[in-house]
Amino acid sequence: MNVTEINGELITETFPKPTNEDLQNEYDYLLAESITKKMLERGLISLDEFDKIMRKNRQKFSPFISRIIA
């Protein structure tokens, strides 16, 4: 549960407990992101290619972060 104070008012947000599949997808996404960043840093892919790969990774793994930034 998250509790956030906005303008002196407390707002409580609840999130469902992640399943094992959710946690595995999150781990797989972070691993894929790490590998893709290394490829970009080493010049093996362009920034445009990096962005395309990361978009596909967010679709495939559906990590929690993609639900926030989508």
C-alpha atoms as one frame of an Amber mdcrd trajectory, in Angstrom:
protein
   0.000   0.000   0.000   1.236   3.481  -0.869   0.261   6.544   1.118   0.875
   9.864  -0.578   0.352  13.311   0.867  -0.882  15.850  -1.648  -1.698  19.365
  -0.454  -2.075  18.176   3.127  -4.489  15.406   2.128  -3.494  11.743   2.492
  -4.302   9.507  -0.475  -4.057   5.756  -0.102  -3.361   3.605  -3.146  -3.471
  -0.170  -3.064  -1.891  -2.443  -5.624  -2.592  -6.134  -6.060   0.117  -8.493
  -4.856   2.250  -9.536  -7.856   2.061 -13.155  -8.953   5.130 -15.296  -9.584
   4.534 -14.759 -13.303   4.485 -10.967 -12.775   7.774 -11.152 -10.893   9.335
 -13.363 -13.566   8.201 -10.956 -16.310   9.698  -8.053 -14.357  13.007  -9.890
 -13.976  13.060 -10.899 -17.657  12.329  -7.320 -18.702  15.125  -5.903 -16.541
  17.550  -8.494 -17.894  16.560  -7.724 -21.493  16.895  -3.993 -20.785  20.390
  -4.490 -19.375  21.525  -6.496 -22.394  19.993  -4.000 -24.818  21.703  -1.069
 -23.059  25.059  -2.835 -23.297  24.508  -3.388 -27.009  23.772   0.335 -27.426
  26.822   1.376 -25.382  29.083  -0.869 -27.475  27.736   0.552 -30.715  26.154
  -2.713 -31.806  22.752  -1.064 -32.271  21.586   2.492 -32.936  19.430   4.556
 -30.576  16.482   4.034 -32.927  17.015   0.266 -32.790  17.329   0.444 -29.004
  13.980   2.238 -28.757  12.283  -0.309 -31.036  13.687  -3.250 -29.060  12.624
  -1.723 -25.746   9.095  -1.118 -27.069   8.876  -4.785 -28.050  10.283  -5.823
 -24.656   7.587  -3.791 -22.866   4.923  -5.498 -24.992   6.337  -8.983 -24.487
   7.140  -8.856 -20.778   4.507  -6.289 -19.692   6.569  -5.115 -16.702   5.054
  -2.941 -13.992   7.107   0.040 -15.163   5.514  -0.069 -18.623   2.099   0.351
 -17.023   3.360   3.548 -15.409   5.132   5.092 -18.417   2.821   3.917 -21.207
